[in-house]
């Protein structure tokens, strides 16, 4: 889905207000392709990487040594042999199952490798931090970000009915790609084991022409950055006048988040939450369920996705302002992780996300308050126990 429209809302969310709240600027003039079907998303990613002429940068929480990871690795090796500069940054915890031999094979082919948040015995408590970003930069002209990791489950390989986890990403072409490249360079300076030399060759003029969409990078890599991310989320919820459609894989809200959503519903805003049905982290799911009764009583609609594991993180406000990326509505994302998102201020793009949201709802079950109150006692016990651990889930 390629979006090239212009933001036309007469009142409500404005770029100047968002920039003031977040303390960063929109990059105007971009084309944005919405990627939300796993196999198609990886096809577009592989095509874009194969087309690289100068450099490719990858930053991922999970990079597995499976069919998907090896296929991308072979493309990266080939690009390195062609003289393209290739940089791969992975999170040590997220990619803990990927053997050293895999990274060594990439390095021997000329790919530069870096690992983030490596465990250290002298500071073990810092290991709670994660580089949870998913980012690919190609020649400083196009960029992919979203929720997809490099692994078979996101692509749908070897899964029942060949359907991958439900996730969402975007492929951006235009000036925002260069802004995202600057974010990657900061990560590489921190975690990369070699100097980064990835500027286009002399005399080569980058083609960064795009479309009309304004895009703002929402990347958090420090305590200050995470505070800015939280401030923007709360501003977006508080400022919404008509609708709030939130899709998140892991929902362990703070009391402030619950109160903010309740206040939005109280002023007449339509608030809908699409959450995991089948989950890969049951403890986090039960911790979030602790607040269902309260949210449902406030008039907030909650839906459990019934397909494969829901892993998307998309937030749409008033059919105008959208955030897509890696940040969940939980303590791990909003307090501890390095997260990568983009904000897009455009009615047509927001409308496209809402179409996807409602298509997902057709494959989801709404949580009804009366039925919810009759849930098994064991579920209630799990909710209370795991809610005590919600700051670490």
Protein Blocks (a to p, Z undefined) as FASTA:
>chain_A
ZZfbdcfbfbhcdfklmmmmnopacdehiacdddfbfklmmmmmmmmmmmpmkbccdddf
bdcdbfklmmmmmmmmmmmmnopacdddddfklmmmpcfklmmmmmmnopacddehiacf
klmmlmmpccfbdcddehhlaccedjbdcdfklnopaiahhiacdddddddedjklmmmm
mmmmmmmmmmmcbdcdfbccehiacdfbdcfbdcdddddfbfklmmmmmmmmmmmmmmpm
kbccdddfbdcddfklmmmmmmmmmnopacdddddfbdcblmlmmmmmmmmmmmmmnopa
cdddfbdcdfbdcddehhlaccddjbdcdfklmmmmccdddddddfklmmmmmmmmmmmm
mmcccddfklmmmpcfklmmmmmmmmmmmmmZZ
